[in-house]
């Protein structure tokens, strides 16, 4: 009987994988009926149900599952694998439930239309266009730094708690929604993760729990990263599963927020990505552009660098490789390198929209 269940659950898991591969061939269908249809209602429902809870319900859920798995594995070893078949069968059943729930509740968003197609903008860009946007970002970032910090050599200090940042994130989305439909971020469900320390050692600034639909932010991050990371996780909640697209939406939500601290967080984030791309294409141009950046902005970048150096550990490269594999398995063939696609979105969007920067 147990062997029959083992084959049944294995077959169901394979069937789910095949079904997903088939559905993924129809991104327009997913865009229309899932990402802009069913998901909009289910996501709001989860945010209404769990958003008001002051702590991360999803983190607690993960902790319970991890404890149960550790207990089960220890028990299995103690009994010298006498219940190995039962353990494997229950594991396959659990895998089926998680795989189905993940894609039904959120994961299908990985297979929606690419954002550049939805926005009707180009995917390619020239070095000249990249440099032009980088110059605009430097000008805007410098102006914001001057507004928020009198001393041009000091980093901007953020006078907010993380919860205060959370309260202000919807303000940017309200403005962006005029140009981007389906960006109504109400109600909100963004939390300070209970796993802040593990996230830091793993190299993550935050994550979305796809089951509870809660956005999780690593509260140990330097404060200038909080607005951008919060809006990034909220973009995931709104259905933008791919990292590059969530980054782009986060830049839109922060740079359009009335709060200049949010604008600064978004601008220097976009500037760093664009400047890195300039260096990759034309190192000399990158050097010239960097000389025009206020030293205080570089000091904020240094805060982020020093933070991640503090938490470097031998497991981090392995975790990065694992996460890169996860991205590739979820319709992001470039893996971790897919993050650079945000530059293409920024360059081509702002090429025809100069009112923000």
C-alpha positions in Angstrom: 0.0 0.0 0.0 2.8 2.4 0.9 4.6 1.5 -2.3 1.5 2.3 -4.3 1.3 5.7 -2.6 4.9 6.3 -3.3 4.4 5.7 -7.1 1.2 7.7 -7.0 2.8 10.8 -5.4 5.8 10.5 -7.7 3.5 10.4 -10.7 1.5 13.4 -9.5 4.7 15.4 -9.0 5.9 14.6 -12.5 2.4 15.4 -13.9 2.5 18.8 -12.2 5.9 19.6 -13.7 4.7 18.6 -17.2 1.5 20.7 -16.8 3.6 23.7 -15.7 5.9 23.4 -18.7 2.8 23.3 -21.0 1.1 26.3 -19.3 4.3 28.3 -19.4 4.1 28.3 -23.2 1.1 30.8 -23.0 2.5 33.9 -21.2 -0.3 36.1 -22.6 -2.9 33.8 -21.1 -1.1 33.8 -17.7 -0.8 37.6 -17.9 -4.5 38.2 -18.6 -6.2 35.5 -16.5 -3.8 34.8 -13.7 -1.4 37.8 -13.1 -4.0 40.4 -13.8 -7.0 38.2 -12.9 -7.1 35.5 -10.3 -3.9 36.5 -8.6 -5.0 40.1 -7.9 -7.9 38.8 -5.8 -6.1 36.0 -4.0 -3.2 38.2 -3.1 -5.4 40.9 -1.7 -7.2 38.3 0.4 -4.0 37.0 1.9 -2.9 40.6 2.7 -6.2 41.4 4.3 -6.0 38.2 6.4 -2.4 38.4 7.5 -1.2 41.9 6.9 -2.5 43.3 10.2 -0.5 40.7 12.3 2.5 42.7 13.8 4.9 39.8 13.2 5.7 37.5 10.3 3.2 34.6 10.3 5.1 33.1 7.4 8.4 33.1 9.3 6.7 31.3 12.2 5.3 28.8 9.7 8.7 28.2 8.2 10.2 27.7 11.7 7.6 25.1 12.6 8.2 23.2 9.3 12.0 23.3 9.8 11.7 22.0 13.4 9.3 19.2 12.3 11.7 18.2 9.5 14.7 18.1 11.8 12.7 16.1 14.4 11.5 13.6 11.7 15.0 13.1 10.3 16.5 12.6 13.8 13.7 10.1 14.5 14.4 8.3 11.2 18.1 7.9 12.0 17.3 6.7 15.5 15.1 4.0 14.1 17.8 3.1 11.6 15.6 3.9 8.6 12.9 1.3 9.5 10.3 3.9 8.5 12.2 5.1 5.5 9.5 4.3 3.0 6.9 6.1 5.1 9.2 9.1 5.4 9.8 9.2 1.7 6.1 8.8 0.9 5.1 11.6 3.2 7.9 13.7 1.8 6.6 13.3 -1.7 3.1 14.2 -0.6 4.4 17.3 1.1 6.4 18.2 -2.1 3.2 17.8 -4.2 1.3 20.1 -1.9 4.1 22.7 -1.8 4.7 22.6 -5.5 1.0 23.0 -6.3 0.5 25.8 -3.7 3.6 27.7 -4.7 2.5 28.0 -8.3 -1.2 28.5 -7.7 -0.7 31.2 -5.0 2.2 33.1 -6.7 4.7 31.2 -8.8 2.8 31.3 -12.1 3.8 35.0 -12.2 7.2 33.9 -13.3 5.6 32.9 -16.6 3.7 36.1 -17.4 4.7 38.4 -20.3 8.1 40.0 -19.9 7.7 43.5 -18.5 9.4 45.2 -21.5 6.7 43.7 -23.7 3.9 44.7 -21.3 5.3 48.3 -21.3 5.9 48.2 -25.1 9.6 49.3 -24.7 12.8 48.0 -26.2 15.0 45.4 -24.6 18.3 46.5 -26.1 20.1 49.8 -25.5 23.3 51.5 -26.6 26.2 52.5 -24.4 25.4 56.2 -25.2 21.8 55.7 -23.9 23.2 54.0 -20.8 25.6 56.9 -20.1 22.9 59.4 -20.7 20.7 57.8 -18.0 23.6 57.4 -15.7 24.4 61.1 -16.0 20.8 62.0 -15.1 20.9 59.6 -12.2 24.1 61.2 -10.9 22.6 64.7 -11.2 19.4 63.6 -9.3 21.2 61.6 -6.7 23.6 64.5 -6.0 20.7 66.9 -5.6 18.9 64.6 -3.2 22.1 64.0 -1.2 22.6 67.8 -0.9 19.0 68.2 0.2 19.3 65.5 2.9 22.9 65.9 4.0 24.7 69.3 4.2 28.2 67.7 4.3 29.0 66.4 0.8 31.3 63.8 2.3 29.0 62.2 4.8 26.4 59.5 4.1 22.7 60.2 4.4 21.3 59.1 7.7 17.7 57.9 7.6 15.6 59.3 10.5 13.0 56.5 10.3 12.3 53.2 11.9 11.6 50.3 9.6 7.9 50.3 10.5 7.7 54.0 9.6 9.2 53.1 6.2 6.6 50.4 5.8 3.8 52.9 6.4 5.0 55.2 3.6 5.7 52.7 0.9 2.1 52.8 -0.5 2.5 56.5 -1.3 4.9 55.9 -4.1 2.7 53.1 -5.6 -0.3 55.4 -5.6 1.5 57.8 -8.0 3.1 55.0 -10.1 -0.3 53.4 -10.6 -1.2 56.3 -13.0 1.2 54.8 -15.5 1.3 51.1 -14.3 -2.1 49.4 -13.9 -2.5 46.8 -11.2 -0.2 48.5 -8.8 -2.7 49.2 -6.1 -0.8 48.2 -2.9 -3.7 48.0 -0.5 -3.8 46.5 2.0 -0.1 46.2 2.8 1.5 43.1 4.3 5.2 43.9 4.8 7.1 42.7 7.8 10.5 42.8 9.5 11.6 39.3 9.1 12.2 37.1 12.2 15.1 35.5 10.3 17.1 38.7 10.0 20.4 37.2 11.0 20.1 34.0 8.8 19.1 36.2 5.9 22.2 38.4 6.4 24.5 35.3 6.4 22.7 34.0 3.3 23.2 37.3 1.5 19.5 38.3 1.2 18.0 41.7 1.8 14.5 40.3 2.0 12.1 37.8 0.5 8.5 37.1 -0.3 6.8 34.2 1.4 4.8 32.8 -1.5 2.4 30.9 0.7 1.5 33.6 3.3 2.0 36.4 0.7 3.9 38.4 3.3 6.8 40.6 2.2 9.9 40.1 4.5 12.6 42.7 4.9 15.9 42.1 6.6 15.9 44.8 9.3 19.6 44.6 9.8 20.3 46.2 6.4 21.7 49.8 6.4 18.7 52.1 6.7 19.2 53.7 3.2 18.3 50.3 1.7 15.0 49.9 3.6 12.7 51.9 1.2 14.1 50.1 -1.9 14.0 46.6 -0.5 10.5 47.2 1.0 9.2 48.3 -2.4 11.0 45.4 -4.1 9.2 42.8 -1.9 5.9 44.6 -2.4 6.5 44.5 -6.1 6.7 40.7 -5.7 3.4 40.8 -3.8 1.8 42.7 -6.7 2.7 39.9 -9.1 6.2 40.8 -10.4 8.0 37.6 -9.6 11.2 38.1 -11.6 13.9 39.8 -9.7 14.8 42.3 -12.4 11.2 43.4 -12.9 10.7 43.7 -9.1 13.8 45.9 -9.0 12.5 48.1 -11.8 9.1 48.5 -10.1 10.8 49.3 -6.8 12.8 52.1 -8.5 9.6 53.5 -9.9 7.8 53.3 -6.5 10.7 54.9 -4.6 11.6 57.7 -7.0 8.0 58.7 -7.3 7.4 58.7 -3.6 6.9 62.2 -2.2 9.4 61.5 0.6 12.9 62.6 -0.6 14.5 59.8 1.5 12.6 57.2 -0.6 13.7 59.0 -3.8 17.3 58.9 -2.6 17.1 55.2 -1.8 15.7 54.4 -5.3 18.0 56.8 -7.2 21.3 55.6 -5.7 20.2 52.0 -6.2 19.5 52.6 -9.9 22.7 54.6 -10.2 24.8 51.7 -8.9 23.3 49.3 -11.4 23.8 51.6 -14.3 27.3 52.6 -13.3 28.3 49.0 -13.0 27.1 48.4 -16.5 29.0 51.4 -17.8 32.2 50.1 -16.2 31.6 46.7 -17.9 31.1 48.4 -21.3 33.5 51.4 -21.1 35.8 51.5 -18.0 37.1 55.0 -18.8 33.6 56.4 -19.1 32.8 54.8 -15.8 35.8 56.4 -14.1 34.8 59.9 -15.4 31.2 59.5 -14.3 32.2 58.3 -10.8 34.2 61.5 -10.3 31.0 63.5 -10.5 29.3 61.6 -7.7 29.2 63.3 -4.2 31.5 61.4 -1.8 28.6 61.0 0.6 26.8 58.8 -1.9 29.9 56.6 -2.2 29.9 56.5 1.7 26.4 55.1 1.6 27.5 52.5 -1.0 30.4 51.7 1.4 27.9 51.1 4.2 26.2 48.4 2.1 29.5 46.8 1.1 30.8 46.7 4.7 27.5 45.2 5.9 27.8 42.3 3.5 31.5 41.8 4.2 30.6 41.5 7.9 28.3 38.5 7.2 30.5 36.8 4.6 30.9 33.1 5.3 31.9 29.9 3.5 28.3 28.9 2.8 27.3 32.1 1.0 28.7 31.1 -2.4 26.9 27.8 -2.2 23.6 29.6 -1.3 24.1 32.0 -4.1 24.6 29.1 -6.5 21.5 27.4 -5.2 19.4 30.6 -5.6 20.8 31.1 -9.1 19.5 27.6 -9.8 16.2 28.5 -8.4 15.9 31.5 -10.6 16.9 29.5 -13.7 14.2 26.9 -12.8 11.6 29.7 -12.6 12.0 31.2 -16.1 15.0 33.4 -15.5 17.6 31.6 -17.6 20.4 34.0 -16.7 20.1 33.1 -13.0 21.7 35.7 -10.7 22.9 37.6 -13.8 19.2 38.3 -14.6 19.3 41.1 -12.1 21.2 43.2 -14.7 18.2 43.2 -16.9 16.8 46.0 -14.7 19.2 48.3 -16.5 17.6 47.6 -19.8 14.2 48.4 -18.4 15.4 51.6 -16.8 17.3 52.9 -19.9 14.4 52.2 -22.3 11.6 53.4 -20.0 13.3 56.7 -19.0 14.4 57.2 -22.6 10.9 58.3 -23.4 9.9 59.5 -19.9 12.1 62.3 -18.7 9.6 63.8 -16.2 10.9 61.9 -13.2 14.7 62.1 -13.4 
